[in-house]
């Protein structure tokens, strides 16, 4: 084939591929879509995925199936999606761990959260809650700091696992407040509440679940008060520790998914998350809806990196 005809052939081939790619994206989805949740079933992120998954199923006419792949701080599920075909049929319901913290905590990861995924939507945010036993004389964070200073061996505080956002918030709080906190790891939020009620630990800092109200919530880590815990002040309002953090839920795809698919999902989710019904459903989970363009998820990830990087480094936390 001479040079002239080769260029004509190459141009035609490129146009054909581009046309097919656009047609494919326009037809998507023609079969069920799998949304991988990189945590065990039943938690806030899993439940949030089921809420917005139903909306996507309804609007797009195909099932959005939740597949739980927990382990290694969310890394196992993240790897599965990172290696999946970028055709829009495998998505990652992500959070602080797999998107930000794991890269700081583990010596090596089998995926790169900064390059292996395409952001689709920042869905919601759940604050952590400082809780104590209902019979405790501690009424607020000032009282908690005073109690910690009285305890020779430090204040025991339950968290849902080493390297989680709540664990790091406990370390951050202790540093800012100038107290000695002894972090105690539990497998999730509910065991923390149970331990606080049973008097095993002085305090806890789980991500919000409805059961925290069976203990005594004394502060939330959100930047403003939340409707689902009326009357509970923010940590910032305490005057002893200017800390604000939360666990975000986002949706991402493998890198290279057609932008038309990303835009289509984002439009549906952004419209849904603005509705009163969505806000109501997420509030039951202790979450605030966010939404916005895909770039908002990237912005949140960058904010988390700037916040937690120095804290992880100063605490010298390393996971295997």
C-alpha positions as CSV (number, residue, x, y, z in Angstrom):
1,X,0.0,0.0,0.0
2,X,1.6,3.3,-1.1
3,X,1.8,6.3,1.2
4,X,-1.2,8.1,-0.2
5,X,-3.6,5.3,0.2
6,X,-2.2,4.4,3.6
7,X,-3.1,7.9,5.0
8,X,-6.6,7.6,3.5
9,X,-7.0,4.2,5.1
10,X,-5.7,5.3,8.5
11,X,-8.0,8.3,8.6
12,X,-11.0,6.2,7.7
13,X,-10.1,3.6,10.3
14,X,-9.8,6.3,13.0
15,X,-13.1,7.8,12.0
16,X,-14.7,4.4,12.2
17,X,-13.4,3.7,15.7
18,X,-14.5,7.1,16.9
19,X,-17.9,6.6,15.5
20,X,-18.3,3.2,17.0
21,X,-17.0,4.5,20.4
22,X,-19.6,7.2,20.4
23,X,-22.4,4.9,19.3
24,X,-21.3,2.4,22.1
25,X,-21.4,5.1,24.7
26,X,-24.8,6.3,23.5
27,X,-26.3,2.8,23.7
28,X,-24.9,2.1,27.2
29,X,-26.1,0.4,29.3
30,X,-27.4,-2.7,27.5
31,X,-26.9,-5.0,30.4
32,X,-26.5,-4.9,34.2
33,X,-23.8,-2.7,35.7
34,X,-21.7,-3.8,38.7
35,X,-20.9,-1.3,41.4
36,X,-18.1,-2.6,43.6
37,X,-18.3,-1.6,47.3
38,X,-14.8,-2.2,48.8
39,X,-16.2,-2.8,52.3
40,X,-18.4,-5.4,54.1
41,X,-22.1,-5.2,53.5
42,X,-24.3,-3.2,55.9
43,X,-22.1,-0.1,56.5
44,X,-22.8,3.5,55.5
45,X,-21.1,3.3,52.2
46,X,-22.9,0.0,51.2
47,X,-26.2,1.5,52.2
48,X,-25.6,4.7,50.3
49,X,-24.7,2.7,47.2
50,X,-28.0,1.0,47.4
51,X,-29.8,4.3,47.5
52,X,-28.2,5.9,44.5
53,X,-28.0,2.5,42.7
54,X,-31.8,2.3,42.7
55,X,-32.0,5.7,41.1
56,X,-29.5,4.8,38.4
57,X,-31.4,1.5,37.7
58,X,-34.7,3.4,37.4
59,X,-33.3,6.2,35.1
60,X,-31.2,3.9,32.9
61,X,-33.4,0.9,32.7
62,X,-30.7,-1.6,33.8
63,X,-29.9,-3.2,37.1
64,X,-27.0,-1.6,39.1
65,X,-25.8,-4.6,41.1
66,X,-23.9,-4.1,44.4
67,X,-20.9,-6.4,44.8
68,X,-19.1,-6.3,48.1
69,X,-15.3,-6.8,48.0
70,X,-14.0,-5.9,51.4
71,X,-10.5,-6.2,52.7
72,X,-7.2,-4.3,53.1
73,X,-8.8,-1.0,53.8
74,X,-10.8,-1.1,50.5
75,X,-7.8,-2.0,48.4
76,X,-9.2,-5.4,47.2
77,X,-12.3,-3.9,45.7
78,X,-10.4,-0.9,44.3
79,X,-7.9,-3.3,42.5
80,X,-10.8,-5.3,41.0
81,X,-12.2,-2.1,39.4
82,X,-8.8,-0.7,38.4
83,X,-8.2,-3.8,36.3
84,X,-11.7,-4.0,34.9
85,X,-12.5,-3.2,31.3
86,X,-13.2,0.6,31.0
87,X,-16.6,0.1,29.4
88,X,-18.9,1.5,32.0
89,X,-20.1,-1.9,33.3
90,X,-17.8,-2.0,36.4
91,X,-17.8,1.0,38.8
92,X,-16.2,1.7,42.2
93,X,-18.1,3.1,45.1
94,X,-15.1,4.7,46.7
95,X,-14.3,6.5,50.0
96,X,-11.4,8.1,51.8
97,X,-9.5,4.8,52.3
98,X,-9.2,3.5,48.7
99,X,-9.0,6.9,47.1
100,X,-6.6,8.7,49.5
101,X,-5.4,7.1,52.7
102,X,-4.2,3.8,51.4
103,X,-1.5,5.4,49.3
104,X,-0.2,7.1,52.4
105,X,-0.5,4.1,54.7
106,X,0.7,1.1,52.7
107,X,4.3,0.7,51.5
108,X,3.0,-0.4,48.1
109,X,-0.4,-0.7,46.4
110,X,-1.4,-2.8,43.4
111,X,-3.2,0.2,42.0
112,X,-2.8,4.0,41.9
113,X,-5.8,5.9,43.1
114,X,-4.6,9.0,41.2
115,X,-4.3,7.5,37.8
116,X,-6.3,4.2,37.6
117,X,-9.7,5.8,38.0
118,X,-12.0,8.3,36.3
119,X,-14.0,10.4,38.8
120,X,-17.8,10.4,38.3
121,X,-19.5,11.9,41.3
122,X,-18.9,13.0,44.9
123,X,-22.0,11.5,46.5
124,X,-22.2,12.3,50.2
125,X,-20.3,12.9,53.4
126,X,-20.7,11.2,56.9
127,X,-19.2,12.9,60.0
128,X,-17.6,11.1,62.9
129,X,-19.2,11.5,66.3
130,X,-17.5,11.7,69.7
131,X,-19.6,9.6,72.1
132,X,-19.4,8.7,75.8
133,X,-21.4,6.5,78.1
134,X,-24.8,8.0,79.0
135,X,-23.8,7.8,82.7
136,X,-20.6,9.6,82.1
137,X,-20.2,13.1,83.7
138,X,-18.6,14.3,80.4
139,X,-21.1,16.6,78.7
140,X,-18.9,18.1,75.9
141,X,-15.4,18.1,74.5
142,X,-14.1,20.5,77.2
143,X,-15.1,17.9,79.8
144,X,-13.5,15.2,77.8
145,X,-10.2,17.1,77.6
146,X,-10.4,17.7,81.4
147,X,-11.0,14.0,82.0
148,X,-8.1,13.0,79.8
149,X,-5.8,15.2,81.7
150,X,-6.8,13.6,85.0
151,X,-6.2,10.0,83.7
152,X,-2.6,8.9,84.2
153,X,-2.6,6.4,81.4
154,X,-4.6,8.5,79.0
155,X,-8.1,8.5,77.6
156,X,-9.2,5.3,75.8
157,X,-11.0,6.1,72.6
158,X,-12.5,3.5,70.3
159,X,-12.1,3.8,66.5
160,X,-13.1,1.6,63.5
161,X,-9.6,0.5,62.5
162,X,-6.0,1.7,62.2
163,X,-5.6,4.2,59.4
164,X,-9.3,5.0,59.1
165,X,-10.5,8.6,59.0
166,X,-11.8,8.2,62.6
167,X,-8.5,6.9,63.9
168,X,-6.7,9.8,62.3
169,X,-9.2,12.3,63.6
170,X,-8.7,10.9,67.2
171,X,-4.9,11.4,66.8
172,X,-5.5,14.9,65.4
173,X,-7.9,15.8,68.2
174,X,-5.4,14.6,70.8
175,X,-2.6,16.6,69.3
176,X,-4.6,19.8,69.0
177,X,-6.2,19.5,72.5
178,X,-2.8,18.6,74.1
179,X,-4.0,15.4,75.7
180,X,-3.0,11.7,75.8
181,X,-5.4,9.5,73.9
182,X,-5.0,5.7,73.7
183,X,-6.7,4.6,70.4
184,X,-8.5,1.2,70.6
185,X,-9.4,-0.4,67.3
186,X,-12.8,-2.1,66.7
187,X,-14.3,-3.7,63.6
188,X,-16.7,-1.0,62.7
189,X,-18.9,1.6,64.3
190,X,-21.5,-0.6,66.1
191,X,-18.8,-2.5,68.2
192,X,-17.5,0.9,69.3
193,X,-21.0,2.0,70.5
194,X,-21.3,-1.4,72.3
195,X,-17.9,-0.9,74.0
196,X,-18.8,2.6,75.1
197,X,-22.1,1.4,76.5
198,X,-20.4,-1.5,78.3
199,X,-17.8,0.8,79.9
200,X,-14.9,-0.9,78.1
201,X,-13.5,2.4,76.9
202,X,-13.8,6.0,78.0
203,X,-15.1,7.3,74.6
204,X,-15.5,6.5,71.0
205,X,-15.3,8.2,67.6
206,X,-17.3,6.1,65.1
207,X,-18.6,7.4,61.8
208,X,-22.3,8.2,62.3
209,X,-24.8,5.4,62.6
210,X,-28.2,5.7,64.1
211,X,-27.1,3.6,67.1
212,X,-24.8,6.4,68.3
213,X,-27.9,7.9,69.9
214,X,-28.0,5.0,72.4
215,X,-24.8,6.4,73.8
216,X,-24.2,10.1,74.5
217,X,-23.1,12.0,71.4
218,X,-21.2,15.1,72.5
219,X,-19.7,16.5,69.2
220,X,-19.7,15.9,65.5
221,X,-16.7,16.4,63.2
222,X,-18.6,18.1,60.4
223,X,-18.0,21.7,59.6
224,X,-21.5,22.6,60.6
225,X,-24.3,21.0,62.7
226,X,-26.2,18.1,61.2
227,X,-30.0,17.7,61.2
228,X,-29.9,14.0,62.2
229,X,-28.2,14.9,65.6
230,X,-30.1,18.0,66.6
231,X,-28.5,19.8,69.5
232,X,-25.1,18.2,69.1
233,X,-22.4,20.9,68.5
234,X,-19.5,20.6,66.2
235,X,-16.0,19.9,67.5
236,X,-15.0,23.4,66.4
237,X,-17.7,24.9,68.6
238,X,-16.1,23.3,71.6
239,X,-13.3,25.8,71.6
240,X,-10.7,23.1,72.5
241,X,-10.0,21.5,69.1
242,X,-10.5,23.0,65.6
243,X,-11.0,19.7,63.9
244,X,-13.4,18.9,61.0
245,X,-13.5,15.7,59.0
246,X,-15.8,13.1,57.5
247,X,-16.0,10.0,55.4
248,X,-17.0,10.8,51.8
249,X,-18.7,8.4,49.4
250,X,-17.9,8.8,45.7
251,X,-18.4,7.0,42.4
252,X,-15.6,6.3,40.0
253,X,-14.8,4.1,37.0
254,X,-11.7,2.5,35.6
255,X,-9.5,5.0,33.8
256,X,-10.4,5.4,30.1
257,X,-14.2,5.0,30.3
258,X,-15.9,7.0,27.6
259,X,-16.6,10.5,28.8
260,X,-20.2,10.3,27.5
261,X,-20.9,7.6,30.1
262,X,-19.3,9.6,32.9
263,X,-21.4,12.6,32.0
264,X,-24.6,10.6,31.7
265,X,-24.2,9.1,35.2
266,X,-23.1,12.4,36.7
267,X,-26.1,14.2,35.4
268,X,-28.5,11.6,36.8
269,X,-26.8,11.6,40.2
270,X,-26.4,15.3,40.5
271,X,-30.1,15.9,39.8
272,X,-31.1,13.1,42.3
273,X,-28.8,14.3,45.1
274,X,-30.5,17.8,45.0
275,X,-34.0,16.4,45.6
276,X,-35.7,16.5,49.0
277,X,-36.2,12.7,48.8
278,X,-32.5,12.0,48.3
279,X,-31.6,14.2,51.2
280,X,-34.2,12.4,53.4
281,X,-32.9,9.0,52.4
282,X,-29.3,9.9,53.0
283,X,-30.1,11.6,56.3
284,X,-31.3,8.3,57.7
285,X,-27.8,7.0,57.0
286,X,-26.3,10.1,58.8
287,X,-25.1,11.5,55.4
288,X,-25.3,14.8,53.7
289,X,-25.7,14.7,49.9
290,X,-23.2,16.7,47.8
291,X,-23.2,16.1,44.1
292,X,-21.7,18.5,41.5
293,X,-19.5,17.8,38.5
294,X,-16.9,14.9,38.5
295,X,-14.1,17.4,39.3
296,X,-15.6,17.8,42.7
297,X,-14.6,14.3,43.7
298,X,-11.0,15.1,42.6
299,X,-11.1,18.3,44.7
300,X,-12.3,16.4,47.7
301,X,-9.5,13.9,47.3
302,X,-6.9,16.7,47.1
303,X,-8.3,18.3,50.3
304,X,-8.0,14.9,52.1
305,X,-4.4,14.5,51.0
306,X,-3.5,17.9,52.3
307,X,-5.2,17.2,55.6
308,X,-4.1,13.7,56.4
309,X,-0.7,13.6,54.8
310,X,1.1,15.4,57.7
311,X,-0.9,13.6,60.3
312,X,-0.1,10.1,58.9
313,X,3.6,11.1,58.6
314,X,3.8,12.6,62.2
315,X,2.1,9.5,63.7
316,X,4.4,7.2,61.6
317,X,1.5,4.9,60.7
318,X,2.5,2.1,58.3
319,X,0.3,-0.8,57.2
320,X,1.3,-4.1,55.5
